[in-house]
């Protein structure tokens, strides 16, 4: 019995040491005092590219002469100010964001990512740093402009951004939907709607609000709280509406530092900051 107990204690100690060693092997990435974050820089109002540093924009380190701004940049600046870090922004395509975190190419991703269970298997998430409902967008002159639920969208041509819950889970819930090829970027998704290739698109509320500001002929179809809304389990719904900041698995130092800042902000704080991002996004003046 004593021998079995000794073996068990030894195995427990080894497991504890292994976990500790693993944590020690994961660098925080901010040892140099710089938080390097990635985003598309093309996903207003979360993030976008502009030609100068107006409205608090910061340089895009891998695109000389260009600057990033938007809700994600504003959140990144708040995190850096609270921790005494400098902020570095890298432009990276949507599909490369998770791999970039996993390989340490950048410290974190602040890019409007939903905190899905699938992503959480690959990266750790801090946050949420925004809570967003899922909606559809169409044009004012569309036969779908007065839709009251998903049933009213039956048979329409539609799309959404690639590798998102909108395309993979939401659009398939629409009966007889003619799902077009997924758009590579949010702007490409909106252009498909604006040019008439798609009858409607699926996205989250901030993206839709930014789109309406940029394209006055678009309208938001918000079915939330009705029987005609997209259907998820409560866990799936929480994952789909919570937007988080991703980092390498086991990066507890960075995780805790970011959460210590986000935990001081309320839903109202997030909404107010997002409203400001929508107000200053470049296309909102067009």
N, C-alpha and C positions, 0 to 999 in steps of 0.2 A: 504493500500500500504506500509506504514511504517513498519507494522507488518510483511508483507511478506519479505521486505528487511532485517529486523532484523533477521528473521529466516534463510534467505539465508546466511547472514554474519556469523551467529553462526555456521551453518553447514560447511561453508568454513573454519572457524577457527578450528573446530574440526577435519576436514580432514587434515589440515596442521599440527596440533599437532600429529595426528595419524601417519603421514608419518615421522615426526621428531622422534617420539618415536620409530617407527619401525627401523629407521636407527641407533638410539642409542642402540637398543637391539642387533644389529648384531655386534659381536666383530670382530676386524680386524684380530685377530689371531697372530699378531706380537707384542702384548703388552710386551711380554717377550724378544723381540729382536731376535726372531728366526722365520724364514719363513720355515714352514714345507710343503714340496711339495710331491706329489705322482706321480709315473710313473710305467710302467711295469718292467723297467730295463731289457727288452728283446726285444727291438724294434729299432735295429740299422738302420740308424745312429742317430735317435732321442735319444735313450737311450739304454744302455746295462749294463751288470754286468761284472766286472773283479775282479781278486784276489788281486790286490794291488792298491796303490794310484798313479800309474804312469799316466803321461799326465794330471794331475790335477783332477783325480777322487776323489770322496768324499765317506765317509762311508755310507752304507745303514743301517739306524738305527735299522730296525727290522730284518736284516739278518746279524748277527755278522760275521766279517771276510770277508765280501764282500763289494765291492765298485761300485758306479754308475758313469758312464761317458756318454758322447754323447752331441749332440746339446742341448737337454733340460737342461742338467746339466750346460752347458756353459752359457745358457741364465739365468738360476737361479742364478748362481754366479754373473753375471753382475748386476742383480736386487738387490741382497743382498749387493754387494759392494757399489752401489750407495746410498743405504738407511741405511747402517751401521748395517745390520742384519747378523746373522749367518744362514747358510743354513743347513737344515735337509732334507734328502731324505728318503722316505718310499717306499718300493716295494709294489705294489698293482695290482691285476689283472685288465684287461681292463674293465670288467663289473662292477667292484666295484669303479671305479674312480668317477663317478658322484655322486653315493650315499655317498661316503666318504666326498665329499665336502659339500653336503647337510646336513650331520649330524655333520660336524665340526671335523671329524676324522683327517683331514689335512686342511691346510689353502688354498691351491691351487693345481691344477693339471697342470703340464707342461709335456705333454705326446703325442704331435703330434695330438691333438684333432682338428678336423674340427669345425668351428664355425657355426654349422647347426642351423636352426630355432628350430628344435625339442630340441636340447640340451639347446639352449638359453632360453627355457621356464622353464628349471630346474635350471640353474646356470647363473651367469653373466660371460661375457668374457672380458678380457683385450687383447689388441693387435689389429691386428695380429702380430705374431712374426715370421711368415714365410708364403710365398706364393708358393704353389706347384701345378703343373699340375697333372692330373690323367692319368695314363698310364697302359699298360699291360706288362707283362713279359712272355717270353717263352724261349725255349732253341735253340741254334744255329742249331741243327739237326732236329728241329721240322718242320712239314709241314706248320706251321703258322709263321715261322721266317721272311718271306718276306711280311707279311700282310701289306696292305696300308690303311686299315680302318676296322671298325667293321664288315662289310659284309664279309670280308675275314676270319673272325673267326667263321663263322656260323657252328654250329654243334659240336664245340669243347667242351671238358670237362674242367671245370674251377672252381675256387674258389677264395675266398678273406677272409680277417679277419672278424670275427663275429662282428655284431653291427657297421658296417661302411657303408659309402655311397657307397663304392666300391662293397660290396656284395648286399646291399639292393636296390640300384638304378642303378648302372652301368652295372653289369653283365646281368640283365634282358633285357637290350637293345640289346643284341646280339641274333640275330635270331637263334632259335633252340639250344641255348646253353644248354649243359648238366651241370647244376649247381650242383656241389658236395656239401656236408655239409660244412658249413662255418668253417674256421680254428679258433681255440681258440686264437692263437697268430700269429704275423707276421712270426716268425721262422717256425711255423707249416705250414703256407701257402707256404713259400718258399720250405720247405721240400717236400710238395705235388708235387710241380713242379719238383724239383730236382730228385725225385724218379720215376717220370713218372705217378703218379696218376692223375695229372692234365696236360692238354696241355698248359694252360696258366693261369696266375693269374692277378688280377687287384689290383693296389695300387697307391701310389703317387710317384712323381719323386724322392724325396730323398731316400725313401725306395728302389726304383728300382735301383738307383745309388749305394746304399750300397750293394744291393744284387749282382750286377754285379761285384763289387770289391771283394766280398766274393766267388762268384761262377762264374768264367770266362766263363763257358759254357752257361750262360744266356744272353739274349739280350733284350733291351727295345723296345717296340712298342709304339711310341709316335704319336698319330693321331691329336694332338692339332693344331688348325688352318685350319683343312680340313673338308670337308663334311662328312668324315667317323669317326669323333670324337664322343664321348659321347655327348648327347644332353640334355641341361638344359636351363631353363630360365636364364636371366642375373642374377637375384637374387640368384637362386639356384647355379649357377656357382660361384658367389662370395663367397657363404657360403662354397662350397665344396673345394675351393682352398686356403681359408684363414685359417691358423692354429692359434688358440688362447689359452690363459691361463684362465682356469675356476676357479671360486671361488663362495662362498655362495651368494645367491641373497641378494642384499642390502648392500654388503660389499664395500661401497664407498671408505673407507680409503685405503684399500688394492688395490682396482681397480685403483684409481688415482695414487698411489705410483708406481705401475707396469707400467701403461701407460706413466708416466713421464719419465721412462727409455727407454721404447720401442720407444717412439716418437722421440728420439734422434738418432735412428738407421735407416739406409736406406736399401732398397732392396739389394743393393750391400753388405752392412755389413752382412745382414742375409745370403746371398749366400756364402760369404767368410767364415763365421763361419761354415756353413753346409759342405763346401768343406773340411775344416779342420777335422770335425767330421768323414767324410767318410774316410779321409786319415788315421786316427788313430784308427778306429774301429778294434777290435781284429782280426776278420775274414778276413780283407783286406790283411793280410799277408799270408793267407793260400794258 
